[in-house]
Amino acid sequence: MVDTVAAEPELARILVDLWAARRQGEATGVDIRAVYREYRAVIAELLADAEGISRAGVGEGHAAVVVGAIEGCVLQWIVDPALPIAEPAAPIVDVCVEGLRRRGAA
C-alpha cells in the first residue's frame, strides 16, 4: 500500500476526498465501508496464512490495527509531504509483524 501511494500520490488524496465526502453525507458512488471491509479481510487472511508464525488469537481486530497503521502513515504524509512516504514502510512492517509474531518464531 505504501509503495502504491508513493508511486501514485493522487490515489491517497482521492481516498481522503472520499472519506471527507462520506463524512459530509455526499454520494460518491464508492462504498468506502465495503472497501475497508475487503481491505481488512485481505489482511486478516494474510495473518491467518501466517499460522504458526503469528501468536495465538491474531485475527480480524489485528487486521484493523495493521490497516490503521498504514492509513495513519499515509494520512500523515498527505498532511505533511515533508514526511518521506516510503520511509515509514519498514517501521510499519517491523511494528506490525514483530508485534504479531509468536515468541520464538523465526
C-alpha positions as CSV (number, residue, x, y, z in Angstrom):
1,M,0.0,0.0,0.0
2,V,2.7,2.5,0.9
3,D,4.6,1.6,-2.3
4,T,1.5,2.2,-4.3
5,V,0.9,5.6,-2.7
6,A,4.5,6.6,-3.1
7,A,4.3,5.8,-6.8
8,E,0.9,7.4,-7.3
9,P,0.3,10.1,-4.7
10,E,-3.0,11.1,-6.2
11,L,-4.6,7.8,-5.1
12,A,-4.1,8.8,-1.4
13,R,-5.6,12.2,-2.0
14,I,-8.6,10.7,-3.7
15,L,-9.0,8.4,-0.7
16,V,-9.1,11.4,1.6
17,D,-11.6,13.1,-0.6
18,L,-13.8,10.0,-0.4
19,W,-13.5,10.0,3.4
20,A,-14.5,13.6,3.5
21,A,-17.4,13.2,1.2
22,R,-18.7,10.3,3.2
23,R,-18.4,12.3,6.4
24,Q,-20.4,15.1,4.8
25,G,-23.0,12.6,3.5
26,E,-22.3,13.2,-0.1
27,A,-23.0,10.5,-2.6
28,T,-19.6,9.3,-4.1
29,G,-20.6,6.1,-5.9
30,V,-18.0,4.3,-3.8
31,D,-18.9,2.1,-0.9
32,I,-15.9,3.1,1.3
33,R,-17.2,0.8,4.1
34,A,-17.1,-2.2,1.7
35,V,-13.6,-1.1,0.5
36,Y,-12.3,-1.2,4.1
37,R,-14.1,-4.4,4.9
38,E,-12.4,-6.1,1.9
39,Y,-9.1,-4.5,2.9
40,R,-9.3,-5.8,6.4
41,A,-10.4,-9.2,5.1
42,V,-7.3,-9.4,2.9
43,I,-5.0,-8.5,5.8
44,A,-6.9,-11.0,8.1
45,E,-6.4,-13.7,5.5
46,L,-2.7,-13.0,5.3
47,L,-2.5,-13.1,9.1
48,A,-4.3,-16.5,9.1
49,D,-1.9,-17.8,6.5
50,A,0.9,-17.0,8.9
51,E,-0.4,-19.5,11.4
52,G,2.5,-21.0,13.4
53,I,4.4,-17.7,12.9
54,S,1.9,-15.3,14.4
55,R,0.9,-15.6,18.0
56,A,-2.3,-17.2,19.1
57,G,-5.5,-15.2,18.8
58,V,-4.4,-13.0,15.9
59,G,-7.5,-12.1,13.9
60,E,-9.7,-9.5,12.4
61,G,-9.1,-6.9,15.2
62,H,-5.4,-7.2,14.5
63,A,-6.1,-6.7,10.8
64,A,-7.9,-3.4,11.6
65,V,-4.8,-2.3,13.5
66,V,-2.5,-3.1,10.6
67,V,-4.8,-1.2,8.2
68,G,-4.9,1.7,10.7
69,A,-1.1,1.9,10.9
70,I,-0.8,2.0,7.1
71,E,-3.6,4.5,6.6
72,G,-2.4,6.7,9.5
73,C,1.1,7.0,7.9
74,V,-0.5,7.8,4.5
75,L,-2.6,10.5,6.1
76,Q,0.4,12.0,7.9
77,W,2.2,12.2,4.6
78,I,-0.8,13.8,2.9
79,V,-0.9,16.5,5.6
80,D,2.9,16.8,5.8
81,P,4.5,16.0,2.4
82,A,7.9,16.6,4.1
83,L,7.5,13.1,5.6
84,P,9.1,10.8,3.0
85,I,6.2,8.3,2.5
86,A,8.5,5.3,1.6
87,E,10.4,5.6,4.9
88,P,7.5,4.5,7.2
89,A,7.0,1.3,5.2
90,A,9.8,-0.6,7.0
91,P,8.8,0.6,10.5
92,I,5.1,-0.4,9.8
93,V,6.2,-3.9,8.8
94,D,8.5,-4.1,11.7
95,V,6.0,-3.0,14.3
96,C,3.1,-5.0,12.9
97,V,5.0,-8.2,12.1
98,E,7.1,-8.3,15.2
99,G,4.1,-7.3,17.3
100,L,2.1,-10.2,15.9
101,R,4.9,-12.8,15.8
102,R,4.7,-15.7,18.2
103,R,7.6,-15.7,20.7
104,G,10.4,-17.8,19.5
105,A,9.2,-17.9,15.9
106,A,11.8,-17.2,13.3
